[in-house]
Amino acid sequence: MGIIINSSIDDKRGVSLSECYARVTDICVRRAPPEGEYEVIGKVQVFANKSARETNKKIVMEHSVSAHTQGVPTNVYETMYNELKIMYPEYNDDI
């Protein structure tokens, strides 16, 4: 499960890439102030494209994504992907 980013992004070397594939891994949930709130944190891995992801090529970029929720989130994957889609508003879902 991931998204295909339709807008171009620059990798660590400054090379502009388009049609990149992004996925969220290593999701964790922890309590956050104030009482009753939780923080959901995940690691975003960006590959050059979907084929690079499927053939286990190296990632071109990695960063984190986080969200605060009232109460324990019912679906941490949905929470993380909703935040990812805000970061990269031009995307196609890849389920």
Buried (B, 14 or more C-beta within 10 A) or exposed (E): EBBBBEEEBEBEEEEEBEBBBBBBEEBEBEEBEEEEEBBBBBBBBBBBBBEBBEEEEEBBBEEEBEBEBEEEBEEBEEBBBEBBBEEBEEBEEEE
